[in-house]
Amino acid sequence: MSDYLYPLNDILFTLQQVARFDRLAPYIEGGLDDDLLEAILIEAGKLTEQVIAPLNWSGDQEGSRVENGDVFEATGFKAIYRSYCEGGWGSLSGAVEYGGQGLPSSIATAVNEGVQAANLAFSLCPLLSQGAIEAISSHASETLKDTYLPKMLSGEWTGTMNLTEPSAGTDLAAIACKASPDGDVYRIKGQKIFITWGDHQMSDNIIHLVLARLPDAPKGVKGISLFIVPKFLLDSEGNPADRNDVQVVSVEHKMGIHASPTCVMSFGDNDGAIGYLVGAQNEGIKAMFTMMNNARQGVGLQGLAIAERAYQQALEYAKERKQGMKPDRSGKAAIIEHPDVLRMLMTMKSQIDAMRSLIYFAAVENDVSHLADGDHKTIAKTRSALLTPIVKGWITEQAQEITSLAIQVHGGVGFIEETGVAQHARDARILPIYEGTNGIQAIDLIGRKLFSDKGAAMGALFSEMKIELEELAMGAASVNAKKVLATIELAEQATHQCLEAMNKDSNLGTGSAYSYMMMMGNVIGGWLQTRAQMLSEKNAAFSEQQKQSWKQSADFYCDHILERAKYQAYTVMNGQGSIDELNENSFSR
């Protein structure tokens, strides 16, 4: 079992150069300080490597437990959460007026990559808190912000999302949890399931954000409201006091992320849990999507992080494990000398490089959408929305392949739990499922994003990619640039086909959505890999070995991974008919 190493150089290069972090300079008072950024990430590396990562394996083995209605997290997790909070890591991008540090969220993304790779189960607690913080910041009253945000940013209180119910998963219109007015507050009654870190002992209070339906509310999603429901009600001084009518029914027994307590929560078994309305009545879906979009990019980051962790372990094992003879028969060969193992390792590395580039490219775009104004803000907001389902969907699918390959590199011992590499595959398996399954991400991409503006935002992205690639085709990255350009032509044709299919029948048109989403991820990955190749060549701080590594990563990606986009484009263009014909009788035996 290998130790985790925070990939500082790769993260700095990708964030600063490939993602063009300097785009944020006009919006930050005093500009950007590269030395400060590096100093922050060096300290993040120390935290993730030395404090958080060592408890990944033990937390997986121990899990969490319920005793007398309270959930107790794995041994040591409270201590590492305290270290995380004392370092101010949860408040990096928080608003200064509530105790945050006011830094761009893309810096927090770079820190969170390390936290998630070090210990995915642990990282879900601060991830959900960050989503709750953003929802409260964007939609709650000033009184609620003043009451809850300072303690949440400090980490003294954590946050959760309570959406799913036994009969309401993807279909939030079926939510049955009820909220009844009671003076200035509401009484919440109902059950929620799959609530990540729904209860624990790491913080003084837990702030649940709960979707519920008011009496006489319209049917469907237009009748859902959002409420703050704290575990402990606050006294006149704003400190946790009496227990609210919120109970943990049980903790799920899961395939992976064992140390993350996934709770069944019951609200209002007695008089009703006291809740406070966030935003306007019946507009909970709007606030919910603020949480969900934050979480979806966060889950994409988890896909990158767990893939990086698995790759590091596979690479170290491949260097140490000796099997077979060297080509000249001079002695035993490390398995990394065998071409098929090299193929697997570079399949992992080249995709991780592309995934990281997309993550940070999207993170910078998201920052621009919050910091800029006027047309720049509008364009960035549209681009950020377009990228979100690709970040969540494509990257978490790649994580399945990469964590599986890590096991394959280990051979038989990879299938043995004590090796530790199987944990990464188990932990990664939830990523295409939660915060909206990847099928939902794909439908969101071609429905809400592509079809809603008739392909305008995607067309703008295609144009930007082609302009840059045509310039790159004149330089050292010309071979790969031309390959990506040719693939973009197919992707544009597939986009046109998608729009036509959606025009004819928006329901049947979604049959090609998954292939379209994966195609776009592979295409954007090829574009950013080619950009990275060019930038690495010009980077005076890089050694020749580093430059060669980035070139080989881009070459392999464009020869092997980018080719998948061509197949996916043909599937979108030619496979819709066979999907349209399917129904439940297609599976008769």
C-alpha positions in Angstrom: 0.0 0.0 0.0 1.6 3.3 -1.1 1.6 6.7 0.5 -0.3 9.5 -1.3 1.8 12.3 -2.8 0.1 15.6 -3.6 1.0 16.3 -7.3 2.0 19.9 -6.7 3.9 20.5 -9.9 1.1 19.1 -12.1 -1.6 21.1 -10.3 0.4 24.4 -10.5 1.1 23.9 -14.2 -2.5 23.0 -15.0 -4.1 25.7 -13.0 -1.7 28.5 -13.8 -1.0 27.8 -17.4 -3.4 25.3 -19.0 -6.5 26.7 -17.2 -5.1 30.3 -17.6 -5.5 31.3 -13.9 -4.3 34.8 -14.9 -7.7 35.4 -16.4 -8.8 36.3 -12.9 -6.3 39.0 -12.4 -8.5 41.9 -13.5 -11.1 41.0 -10.9 -8.9 40.6 -7.9 -7.7 43.6 -5.9 -3.9 43.7 -6.0 -3.8 41.0 -8.8 -2.7 37.4 -8.4 0.3 36.4 -6.3 1.9 33.3 -7.8 4.1 32.9 -4.7 1.1 33.0 -2.4 -0.7 30.4 -4.5 2.3 28.0 -4.4 2.7 28.6 -0.6 -0.9 27.7 -0.1 -0.7 24.5 -2.2 2.6 23.4 -0.5 0.8 23.6 2.9 -2.2 21.8 1.4 0.2 19.0 0.3 1.5 18.6 3.8 -2.0 18.4 5.3 -3.2 15.9 2.8 -0.1 13.7 2.8 0.7 13.7 6.5 -2.6 14.2 8.3 -5.5 13.1 6.1 -4.2 10.3 3.9 -2.9 8.0 6.7 -6.5 7.4 7.9 -7.9 6.4 4.5 -7.4 2.6 4.9 -8.3 2.4 8.6 -11.4 4.5 8.1 -12.5 2.2 5.3 -12.0 -0.9 7.5 -13.8 0.6 10.5 -16.6 2.6 8.9 -19.1 4.5 11.1 -21.7 3.2 13.6 -24.9 4.2 15.3 -25.2 4.2 19.1 -28.3 5.4 20.9 -29.4 7.5 17.9 -26.1 9.2 17.3 -23.6 8.4 14.6 -19.9 8.0 15.5 -17.4 8.4 12.8 -14.2 6.3 12.3 -11.4 6.7 14.8 -9.2 9.7 14.2 -11.5 11.5 11.8 -12.5 14.1 14.4 -8.8 15.0 14.9 -8.1 15.4 11.2 -11.3 17.4 10.8 -10.0 19.7 13.6 -6.7 20.1 11.7 -8.6 20.9 8.5 -10.6 23.6 10.3 -7.7 25.1 12.3 -5.8 25.6 9.0 -8.7 27.6 7.6 -9.0 25.2 4.6 -12.8 25.3 4.5 -13.0 29.1 4.3 -10.6 29.7 1.5 -13.2 31.0 -1.0 -15.8 32.1 1.6 -17.1 35.7 1.8 -14.8 37.9 3.9 -17.8 39.5 5.7 -18.7 36.1 7.2 -15.1 35.1 8.1 -14.0 33.7 4.8 -10.7 34.5 3.1 -12.2 35.7 -0.2 -9.9 33.7 -2.5 -11.0 32.4 -5.9 -12.8 29.1 -5.7 -10.3 27.6 -8.2 -7.6 27.8 -5.4 -10.0 25.8 -3.1 -10.4 23.3 -6.0 -6.7 22.8 -6.1 -6.7 22.2 -2.3 -9.7 19.9 -2.5 -8.1 17.7 -5.1 -5.6 16.7 -2.4 -8.1 16.3 0.4 -10.3 14.1 -1.8 -7.4 12.0 -3.1 -6.1 11.5 0.4 -9.3 10.3 1.9 -12.5 10.4 -0.3 -14.9 9.4 2.5 -13.6 12.1 4.8 -13.7 14.8 2.1 -17.4 14.4 1.5 -18.1 16.2 4.8 -16.5 19.5 3.9 -17.7 19.1 0.3 -21.4 19.0 1.4 -20.7 21.9 3.8 -19.4 24.0 0.9 -22.5 23.3 -1.1 -24.7 24.3 1.8 -22.7 27.5 2.3 -23.1 28.5 -1.3 -26.9 27.8 -1.2 -27.3 29.9 2.0 -25.1 32.7 0.6 -27.1 32.9 -2.6 -30.6 32.5 -1.4 -31.1 33.0 2.3 -32.1 36.1 4.2 -29.5 38.4 5.8 -30.5 37.2 9.2 -30.0 33.5 8.3 -26.6 34.3 6.6 -25.5 36.2 9.8 -26.6 33.3 12.0 -25.2 30.4 10.1 -22.4 31.3 7.7 -19.7 32.4 10.2 -19.8 29.1 12.1 -20.1 27.0 8.9 -17.1 28.7 7.3 -15.1 28.2 10.4 -16.0 24.5 10.3 -17.6 24.6 13.8 -20.8 23.6 12.1 -21.1 21.4 9.0 -23.8 21.2 6.4 -25.8 18.6 4.5 -28.2 18.2 1.6 -31.5 16.5 2.2 -33.2 15.8 -1.1 -33.8 12.1 -1.7 -36.7 10.2 -0.3 -37.7 6.6 -0.7 -40.2 7.5 -3.5 -38.3 10.6 -4.8 -34.9 10.0 -6.2 -34.2 11.6 -9.5 -37.9 12.6 -9.7 -37.9 15.4 -7.1 -41.4 16.3 -8.1 -42.4 13.2 -6.0 -41.1 14.7 -2.7 -43.6 14.1 0.1 -41.7 15.7 3.1 -44.0 18.3 4.5 -43.5 21.8 6.0 -46.2 23.5 8.0 -46.0 27.2 9.1 -45.8 27.8 12.8 -45.4 31.5 13.5 -42.0 32.6 12.2 -40.8 29.0 11.7 -41.9 25.9 10.0 -42.5 22.3 11.3 -40.8 19.8 9.0 -42.1 16.2 8.9 -40.8 13.3 6.7 -38.0 11.0 5.9 -34.9 11.5 3.8 -32.5 8.8 2.6 -28.9 8.7 1.3 -27.9 11.7 3.4 -24.1 12.0 3.3 -22.6 12.8 6.7 -26.1 13.2 8.0 -24.9 12.8 11.5 -21.5 12.6 13.3 -19.5 14.0 16.3 -16.9 16.1 14.4 -18.7 19.4 14.7 -20.8 21.2 17.3 -23.9 21.4 15.1 -25.1 20.1 11.7 -27.1 22.4 9.4 -29.4 20.3 7.3 -30.8 21.9 4.1 -34.1 20.1 3.5 -36.5 20.1 0.6 -40.1 20.0 1.7 -43.6 20.8 0.5 -45.8 23.5 2.1 -49.6 23.0 2.5 -51.5 23.9 -0.7 -48.2 24.1 -2.6 -48.5 23.6 -6.4 -47.9 20.0 -7.5 -44.5 19.0 -9.0 -41.2 20.8 -8.6 -42.9 24.2 -8.6 -44.2 23.4 -5.1 -41.0 22.6 -3.3 -39.4 24.9 -0.8 -36.0 24.8 0.9 -35.4 25.0 4.7 -32.6 25.2 7.2 -33.1 22.5 9.8 -30.3 22.5 12.5 -29.5 19.4 14.5 -29.4 21.6 17.6 -31.6 24.7 17.9 -29.8 27.9 18.9 -30.2 29.8 22.2 -30.4 33.6 22.5 -26.6 33.8 22.2 -26.6 31.8 18.9 -25.1 28.7 20.4 -26.3 25.1 20.0 -28.8 24.2 22.7 -31.8 21.9 22.6 -31.9 19.0 20.2 -34.2 19.6 17.2 -36.7 16.9 16.3 -34.3 15.2 13.9 -33.2 11.6 14.3 -30.9 9.2 12.5 -32.8 6.0 11.7 -29.8 4.0 10.4 -26.6 4.1 8.5 -26.4 2.4 5.1 -24.0 -0.6 4.5 -22.3 0.4 1.2 -19.9 -1.0 -1.4 -17.4 1.9 -0.8 -16.8 5.2 1.0 -17.3 3.1 4.2 -16.1 5.9 6.5 -18.7 8.4 5.2 -21.9 7.8 7.1 -24.8 7.7 4.6 -27.8 8.2 6.8 -31.6 7.6 6.8 -32.9 10.8 8.5 -36.3 11.2 10.1 -37.6 14.7 10.6 -40.5 15.5 13.0 -41.3 12.2 14.7 -42.7 14.2 17.6 -43.9 17.8 17.2 -42.1 18.5 13.9 -38.5 19.6 13.3 -38.1 23.4 13.4 -37.0 24.8 10.1 -36.3 28.2 8.6 -37.3 29.1 5.0 -34.4 29.7 2.6 -35.5 32.1 -0.2 -39.1 32.4 -1.4 -41.8 29.8 -0.9 -42.0 27.2 -3.6 -38.6 28.2 -5.1 -36.6 25.5 -3.4 -35.6 23.9 -6.7 -33.7 27.1 -7.6 -31.7 27.0 -4.4 -31.3 23.3 -4.7 -29.6 23.6 -8.1 -27.1 26.0 -6.5 -26.1 23.2 -4.2 -26.3 20.6 -6.9 -24.2 22.5 -9.4 -21.5 23.1 -6.7 -21.7 19.4 -5.8 -21.6 18.2 -9.4 -18.3 20.0 -10.1 -17.1 18.7 -6.8 -17.9 15.1 -7.7 -16.1 15.5 -11.0 -13.1 16.6 -8.9 -13.5 13.5 -6.8 -13.3 11.4 -10.0 -9.9 13.0 -10.8 -8.7 12.7 -7.2 -9.5 9.0 -6.8 -8.0 8.3 -10.2 -4.8 10.1 -9.3 -4.6 8.1 -6.0 -5.1 4.8 -7.8 -2.6 5.7 -10.5 0.1 6.6 -8.0 -0.3 3.2 -6.3 -0.2 1.4 -9.6 2.9 3.3 -10.8 4.8 2.6 -7.6 3.9 -1.1 -7.7 4.9 -1.4 -11.4 8.3 0.0 -10.6 8.9 -2.4 -7.6 7.3 -5.7 -8.8 9.6 -7.9 -10.8 8.2 -10.5 -13.1 9.7 -12.0 -16.3 13.0 -11.3 -17.9 14.5 -8.2 -19.4 14.5 -8.2 -23.2 18.3 -9.0 -23.2 17.7 -11.8 -20.7 20.2 -10.0 -18.3 17.9 -10.4 -15.3 14.4 -10.0 -13.8 12.4 -7.1 -15.2 10.2 -4.7 -13.3 6.7 -5.0 -14.7 6.9 -1.4 -15.8 9.3 -2.6 -18.5 6.6 -4.7 -20.2 4.8 -2.9 -23.0 1.3 -3.8 -21.9 1.9 -2.4 -18.4 3.2 0.7 -20.0 0.0 0.9 -22.1 -2.1 0.6 -19.0 -0.1 3.2 -17.0 -0.2 5.8 -19.9 -3.9 5.1 -20.4 -4.3 6.2 -16.8 -1.9 9.1 -16.9 -3.0 10.7 -20.2 -6.6 10.7 -19.1 -5.8 12.1 -15.7 -3.8 14.9 -17.3 -6.9 15.7 -19.5 -9.3 15.4 -16.6 -7.3 17.7 -14.5 -7.1 20.3 -17.3 -10.9 20.2 -17.7 -11.5 20.5 -13.9 -9.3 23.6 -13.6 -10.4 25.1 -16.9 -14.0 24.8 -15.6 -13.1 26.1 -12.1 -11.5 29.3 -13.6 -14.5 29.8 -15.8 -16.7 29.4 -12.7 -14.7 32.1 -10.9 -15.0 34.5 -13.9 -18.8 33.9 -13.8 -18.9 35.1 -10.2 -16.3 37.9 -10.3 -16.8 39.5 -13.7 -19.7 41.7 -14.7 -21.6 42.6 -17.9 -21.1 40.4 -21.0 -18.0 38.7 -19.5 -20.1 37.5 -16.6 -22.9 36.2 -18.9 -20.6 34.4 -21.2 -18.7 32.8 -18.4 -21.9 31.8 -16.6 -23.2 30.1 -19.8 -19.9 28.3 -20.4 -19.7 27.1 -16.8 -23.2 25.7 -17.0 -22.3 23.9 -20.2 -19.2 22.3 -18.8 -20.7 21.2 -15.5 -22.4 18.0 -16.7 -19.3 17.1 -18.7 -17.1 17.6 -15.7 -19.3 15.4 -13.5 -20.3 12.8 -16.1 -17.2 12.3 -18.3 -14.6 12.5 -15.5 -16.4 10.1 -13.1 -16.8 7.6 -15.9 -13.0 7.8 -16.6 -12.4 7.2 -12.9 -14.1 3.8 -13.3 -11.7 2.8 -16.0 -8.6 4.1 -14.2 -9.3 2.6 -10.8 -10.0 -0.7 -12.6 -6.7 -0.5 -14.5 -4.9 0.1 -11.2 -6.2 -3.2 -10.0 -5.1 -4.8 -13.3 -1.6 -3.5 -13.0 -1.4 -5.2 -9.6 -2.5 -8.5 -11.0 -3.9 -11.0 -8.4 -2.8 -9.0 -5.4 -4.9 -6.1 -6.6 -8.0 -8.2 -6.0 -6.9 -8.7 -2.4 -8.2 -6.0 0.0 -5.0 -5.7 2.0 -3.3 -4.2 -1.0 -5.5 -1.2 -0.7 -6.0 -0.6 -4.4 -9.4 -2.3 -4.5 -10.7 0.4 -2.1 -10.2 3.1 -4.7 -12.4 1.2 -7.2 -15.0 0.6 -4.6 -14.9 4.2 -3.5 -15.1 5.5 -7.1 -18.1 3.4 -8.0 -20.6 5.9 -6.3 -19.3 8.8 -8.4 -21.4 8.2 -11.6 -24.5 7.7 -9.4 -24.8 10.4 -6.8 -25.6 14.1 -7.3 -27.5 13.1 -10.4 -26.6 9.9 -12.3 -24.5 10.3 -15.4 -27.5 9.5 -17.5 -29.1 12.6 -16.0 -26.0 14.6 -16.6 -26.0 13.6 -20.3 -29.7 14.5 -20.6 -29.0 17.8 -18.9 -26.2 18.5 -21.4 -28.3 18.0 -24.5 -31.5 19.2 -23.1 -31.0 22.2 -20.7 -27.7 23.2 -22.2 -27.5 22.2 -25.9 -31.1 22.3 -27.1 -32.3 25.2 -25.0 -30.1 27.7 -26.9 -30.1 25.7 -30.2 -26.4 24.9 -29.8 -25.2 28.5 -29.4 -23.0 27.9 -26.3 -21.5 24.7 -27.7 -20.9 26.4 -31.0 -19.0 29.1 -29.3 -16.8 26.5 -27.6 -16.2 24.7 -30.9 -15.1 28.0 -32.4 -12.7 28.8 -29.5 -11.2 25.3 -29.7 -10.7 25.5 -33.5 -9.1 28.9 -33.5 -6.5 27.8 -30.9 -5.9 24.5 -32.5 -5.3 26.0 -36.0 -2.6 28.1 -34.4 -1.1 25.1 -32.6 -1.1 23.2 -35.9 1.6 25.6 -37.0 4.0 24.6 -34.2 5.5 21.8 -32.2 2.1 20.3 -31.4 0.9 20.3 -35.0 0.3 16.5 -35.3 -2.0 16.3 -32.3 -3.6 19.7 -33.1 -4.6 18.4 -36.5 -6.0 15.1 -35.0 -8.2 17.1 -32.6 -9.4 19.4 -35.4 -10.5 16.5 -37.4 -12.4 15.0 -34.5 -14.1 18.4 -33.8 -15.5 18.3 -37.3 -17.2 15.0 -36.5 -18.3 16.4 -33.1 -19.9 19.3 -34.8 -21.8 17.0 -37.2 -22.9 14.9 -34.2 -24.1 18.1 -32.4 -26.2 19.0 -35.5 -27.7 15.5 -35.5 -28.5 15.8 -31.8 -30.3 19.0 -32.3 -32.3 17.5 -35.1 -33.3 14.5 -33.0 -34.3 16.7 -30.1 -36.4 18.8 -32.5 -38.3 15.7 -33.7 -38.9 14.2 -30.3 -37.1 15.6 -27.2 -37.7 12.4 -25.3 -36.4 9.9 -27.8 -33.6 12.3 -28.7 -32.1 11.7 -25.3 -31.2 8.2 -26.4 -27.8 9.5 -27.7 -27.2 11.8 -24.8 -24.6 9.5 -23.0 -22.5 9.0 -26.1 -22.7 12.8 -26.8 -21.5 13.6 -23.3 -18.6 11.2 -23.5 -17.7 12.4 -27.0 -17.5 16.0 -25.7 -15.4 15.0 -22.8 -12.9 13.2 -25.0 -12.8 16.1 -27.5 -12.3 18.8 -24.9 -9.6 16.6 -23.2 -7.8 16.4 -26.6 -7.9 20.2 -27.0 -6.5 20.8 -23.5 -3.9 18.1 -23.8 -2.6 19.7 -27.0 -2.5 23.1 -25.2 -0.6 21.5 -22.3 1.9 20.0 -24.8 2.6 23.4 -26.3 2.9 25.2 -22.9 5.2 22.5 -21.5 7.5 23.0 -24.5 7.8 26.7 -23.7 8.1 26.3 -20.0 11.7 27.3 -19.1 11.3 25.8 -15.6 10.6 22.4 -16.9 13.3 19.8 -17.3 13.6 18.0 -20.6 12.2 14.9 -18.9 9.1 16.9 -17.8 8.6 18.2 -21.3 8.9 14.7 -22.7 6.4 13.4 -20.2 3.8 15.9 -21.2 4.4 15.4 -24.9 4.1 11.6 -24.5 0.9 12.0 -22.5 -0.6 14.2 -25.2 0.6 11.9 -28.0 -0.9 8.8 -26.3 -4.1 10.6 -25.6 -4.6 11.7 -29.2 -3.6 8.3 -30.6 -5.7 6.2 -28.2 -8.3 8.1 -26.2 -9.3 10.7 -28.7 -10.2 7.9 -31.1 -13.1 7.0 -28.8 -14.7 10.4 -29.6 -14.9 9.3 -33.3 -16.8 6.2 -32.4 -19.0 8.1 -30.1 -19.8 10.7 -32.8 -20.7 7.9 -35.2 -23.0 6.4 -32.5 -24.7 9.8 -32.1 -25.2 10.2 -35.8 -26.1 6.7 -36.8 -27.3 4.9 -33.7 -30.4 6.9 -32.7 -32.7 4.7 -34.9 -31.9 1.5 -33.1 -32.4 3.2 -29.7 -35.8 4.6 -30.8 -37.0 1.1 -31.6 -36.4 -0.2 -28.0 -39.1 -0.8 -25.5 -39.6 -3.2 -22.6 -40.4 -6.1 -25.0 -36.9 -5.8 -26.4 -35.6 -7.7 -23.5 -38.0 -10.7 -23.7 -36.5 -14.2 -23.6 
